[in-house]
Structure formats: C-alpha cells, structure tokens
Amino acid sequence: MVLLFGNKNYGDHLGFIVTRCPNCRSDQVFAVHQERKKLTVYFVPTIQYRVKQYMTCARCVTRYEIAEELKTDIAERLMTKEQLHKLLGELAGGTALTAPACSVCSSSLNAGMKYCPQCGTKLILPHSP
C-alpha cells in the first residue's frame, strides 16, 4: 500500500492596520496576513496544524509575527482597503486619495508601469511639464 502525504501552505490577506513601526519609528500602514499549514493525504488538505499571523510595514517592508495575545486586538482594528482609503483621505484634509488604476480593468497600478499587470493594456503616461 502506498500512502502519499505532505503539507501545503495557505495564505490569506486579513486587512490593514495603522500603527507605529518599531523599525522605522513612524506611524505606517501595515498589511495583515495569515499563513496556515495543513497536512495533506493524497493531495487533499485534511488537518490544519499551524496558523500564524504577520503584519508588514508599508514603508520599510519589515515583517512581524503577531503574538497570540495581540490577535484579538489586531482583529478589532483591521480595516478593508476602502476603509483605509477613506481614513487616509480624511487625514489629508478631506481630499480623497486614489491609487492609479487601469482604465480597462481597474487594476491597481504602481508608478513607472508601462503595461497593466492584469490585462496587458499599454498605459498612457502623463506628459512632463
């Protein structure tokens, strides 16, 4: 009898939180993620045996594991992307902050991109003054 078993990692984005970064010592947006490991038998996930949560600073990209006793506090303070944009807009004096987006598929874009990473559309770059 042959028994195939192993493990598989799963990652979930939980939301965002604004707090002080111990590394860069500034109030920053942190992305909060959860990683789960499951035992697999015949490639079917069966038993979850480890769950860890991490937060990553948007400025210095330092990643911190969330201690078990802080998970409920962090969960109560989590925000969605829309809530985060609204908060940042209010902090900027009522001016809503909008991230650049593709005109075809509305995917988020970063500065300097020439093509949309989602649909491949060539982006029209603004002219320099």
C-alpha positions in Angstrom: 0.0 0.0 0.0 1.3 3.4 -1.0 0.3 6.4 1.2 1.1 9.9 -0.2 1.2 12.7 2.4 2.8 16.1 2.8 1.9 19.6 3.7 0.5 22.7 2.0 0.7 26.4 2.9 -2.2 28.7 2.5 -2.1 32.5 2.7 -4.9 34.9 3.5 -4.9 38.7 3.4 -6.9 39.8 6.5 -6.8 43.6 6.1 -4.9 46.7 7.0 -4.0 48.4 10.3 -2.3 51.7 11.1 0.2 51.6 13.9 3.8 52.7 14.8 6.5 50.6 13.2 9.3 49.6 15.7 11.8 49.5 12.9 11.3 52.8 11.1 9.7 54.5 14.1 6.8 56.1 12.2 3.1 55.6 12.0 2.5 53.4 9.0 0.0 51.2 7.2 0.6 47.5 7.9 -0.8 44.8 5.7 -2.0 41.9 7.9 -1.7 38.3 6.5 -2.4 34.9 7.9 -0.4 31.7 6.9 -1.9 28.3 7.6 -0.2 24.9 7.2 -2.3 21.8 6.5 -1.4 18.1 6.4 -2.4 16.6 3.1 -3.2 13.0 2.3 -3.3 12.1 -1.4 -3.1 15.8 -2.1 -6.3 16.5 -0.1 -5.9 19.0 2.8 -7.1 17.3 5.9 -5.7 18.6 9.2 -4.6 22.2 9.9 -1.7 22.1 12.2 -0.3 25.7 12.3 -1.7 29.2 12.0 0.5 32.3 12.1 -0.4 35.9 11.5 2.0 38.6 10.3 2.0 42.3 9.7 4.2 44.0 7.2 5.2 47.7 7.3 4.4 49.5 4.1 7.4 51.8 4.5 10.4 49.6 5.5 8.8 46.3 4.5 9.7 44.7 7.8 7.5 41.7 8.7 6.5 41.0 12.3 4.7 37.9 13.6 1.6 38.8 15.7 1.7 37.4 19.2 -1.2 35.2 20.2 -2.3 37.6 23.0 -2.5 40.5 20.4 -4.5 38.8 17.7 -7.9 39.8 19.1 -6.8 43.5 19.5 -5.5 43.5 15.9 -8.6 41.8 14.6 -10.8 44.5 16.1 -8.7 47.3 14.4 -8.5 45.7 10.9 -9.7 47.8 8.0 -10.6 47.0 4.4 -8.8 48.7 1.5 -11.8 51.0 1.1 -11.9 52.0 4.8 -8.1 52.6 4.7 -8.5 54.9 1.6 -11.4 56.8 3.4 -9.2 57.3 6.5 -6.2 58.5 4.6 -8.5 60.9 2.6 -9.8 62.3 5.9 -6.3 62.7 7.3 -5.2 64.5 4.1 -7.8 67.2 4.8 -10.9 65.7 3.1 -9.1 65.1 -0.2 -9.7 61.5 -1.2 -6.6 59.7 -2.1 -7.0 57.5 -5.1 -4.4 55.0 -6.3 -3.8 54.9 -10.1 -5.9 52.3 -11.8 -6.0 50.7 -15.3 -8.7 52.4 -17.5 -9.7 49.0 -18.9 -9.8 46.5 -16.0 -9.4 48.9 -13.0 -6.4 47.0 -11.5 -4.1 48.9 -9.2 -1.0 50.3 -10.8 2.4 51.4 -9.5 4.4 54.3 -10.6 6.6 53.6 -13.7 4.5 50.8 -15.1 4.2 50.7 -18.9 1.6 47.9 -19.1 -1.2 46.7 -16.8 -0.1 43.6 -15.0 -3.7 42.2 -15.1 -4.9 42.7 -18.7 -1.7 43.8 -20.5 -3.1 47.1 -21.7 -0.4 49.7 -22.7 -0.7 52.6 -20.3 -0.8 56.2 -21.4 1.9 58.0 -19.4 1.2 61.6 -18.3 3.4 64.2 -20.1 6.0 66.0 -18.0 5.6 69.8 -17.7 
